[in-house]
Amino acid sequence: MLKDHRAPGPTGPGEHFERNPLPTWLVEPDSDLILAANDAAVRHYGFDREQFLAMRFADLSPDGADDFPLAAARTAALAHGGALSCRHRTRGGRLLEVQLHAGAASRGDCGPLLMVAIDVTGLRLLEQASDRQHARVHLLEASIARLNDILMITEAEPIDAPGPRIVFVNDAFERRTGYSRSEVIGKSPRILQGPATQRDELDRICAALRRWQPVRAELINYTKAGDPFWLELDIVPVADENGWYTHWVSVERDITERKLIEGRLGQHQRLESLGQLTGGVAHDFNNLLTVILGNAELLAEDLPAGRWRQMAEFISTAAQRGADLTGRLLAFSRRQPLAPKVVRVDELTVAMSGLLSRTLGEHIEIHLTGEDGLAATLIDPAQLENALLNLALNARDAMPDGGRLAIDTRNVQLSRGEGVDLEPGAYVAISVTDTGTGIRPEHLDRVFEPFFTTKERGGGTGLGLAMVYGFVKQSNGHVTIRSEIGRGTTVRLLLPRVDHQEAAAESVTAVAPAIGGRELVLVVEDEPLVREFVVSQFVSLGYRVLEAANGAAALALLRDRPDIDLLFTDIVMPGEMNGGDLARSARDIHPGLPVLFTSGYTEDVLGTERRLPADAQLLSKPYRRRELAGRIRAALSSSAGRH
């Protein structure tokens, strides 16, 4: 039967038909019946010859005859060859993407068609995979272009100079560095290095690259304009299919702002640590100075005029100078007693102008400027005057040949993220600007540290700016400094605004004459030497005295002695109970009991703030006998009529 279906001729198309490696069929064009199928068709489609001869050619299509119009095939055949794309299904149900080529099996227009199928399924899959790969590449390129982080790819070698060449940078690189791609492709990443780039960090990176190891580093680079900036780099090697490292990929993040914040935080922590140290030292010195100053005064009073009395007065004067020094240390450590009042700083600066002119000299020109409608601030006016005077003296020293000192006062509104250690809100700014020699950049981070000075030996204690810093921070403000060599320095004080009159906390009471009394006083002091001295001072003034070394012992006496007239207590004492805790417990036992506090500093005075409450009586160490006597009478008078 198969023999009857084949085209005539001794050899005809049959010999080539069977040898063709591609699936090939003879198809009767009118009926679409398969007349013959070669071995390649049998192998590729899975049908045997008998099955093929029982089929129409359209049966190979999964969609039936409509999938392959015979008229189109005949047209292609008559056009001496052509190709049509369609789908075929194998006996096992596998779908094939094929290209059909149709041609006449013999001369003439009415003979059978020779149909040859080229399986392009694999090619189509490759094309689809290529399309997907292209889409992924496009997505990757678009993503890299939108990255905020820098991406740089370099050749793998050379590691040493001149360094590997750059082969790719993304848009973020251009935005951050100012270089275009064309300027850096083929160059070494070393073009980004500059004077401040850390040599030790570069050596560490190179050592890792020589071992073909990933490395993370933080490096100072430079823009095309010469501006330094910080980068955090993650560098990894990339290998080819044979395992050879061919490139380095570096993902680089700009951490300049983070480094600035870390620097400010580090400086803040350093100043806090120094403040704790200096505050503790000042407290201990004040205890000693209290004894020295008090005994020197007693000696001076008891000795007749002459050499020994003069020596006692020298001791007293030296002790007072020591007290002034510890006062500055307490100002830096933010542990000095403050008496804040509602102050108009523009009026205060105008009132100081005469003092400034006399202090600075005629070779310094003083300019006062300010904003109309300047708000008030809650500040200790005496300490603010002292701070401004310190700044003016520093400015004078920076202008030995004369110059200009400008003090400007303005209302400012701070928002979050301005790089200032303050809550957002309304503040009053005082800017003190000179036209002096300026401060070197490497010294700017240390100018607020106590005892740090750029002046020659003997030219200053290094406590002026430290005192200003501590006082302003204690007043809930902030200090900034800008300076440029040869152009001058600006110190800016930011102080919290008040929009209405507030009761000012008084920390100074007029000192009464050294008058004593007969009242019973409980003295609480943990330092034995100071306690012995204080008790002797009270006795010399005529008072009856009970003494205790700590809060627990004092409470026991308070419970046993209802006739105690005054509690005189140190504020900072070892253990869980400080002077404030003792005072509250004492008033639970004896309501209305007068309390006079004393301390070498005022840390944790009756609360978390270091300002004295309005009703607190504080006598700061060291103190003179007359001051002690006056404060005792003032404290007793404030609770007159209690008994």
Secondary structure by P-SEA (a helix, b strand, c coil): ccccccccccccaaaaaaacccbbbbbcccccccccccaaaaaaacccaaaaaacccccccccccccccaaaaaaaaaacccccccccccccccccbbbbbbbbcccccccccbbbbbbaaaaaaaaaaaaaaaaaaaaaaaaaaaccbbbbbbcccccccccbbbccccaaaaaaccccccccccccccccccccccaaaaaaaaaaaaacbbbbbbbbbbcccccccccbbbbbbbbcccccccbbbbbbbbaaaaaaaaaaaaaaaaaaaaaaaaaaaaaaaaaaaaaaaaaaaaaaaaccccaaaaaaaaaaaaaaaaaaaaaaaaaaaccccccccccaaaaaaaaaaaaaaaaacccbbbbbbbbcbbbbbbcaaaaaaaaaaaaaaaaaaacccbbbbbbbbbbbbbcccccccccbbbbbbbbbbbcccccccccccccccccccccccccccccaaaaaaaaaaaaccbbbbbbbcccbbbbbbbbbbbcccccccccccccccccccbbbbbbbbccaaaaaaaaaaaaaacccccccccaaaaaaaaaacccccbbbbbccccccccaaaaaaaaaaaccccbbbbbcccccccccccccccccbbbbcccccaaaaaaaaaaaaaaacccc
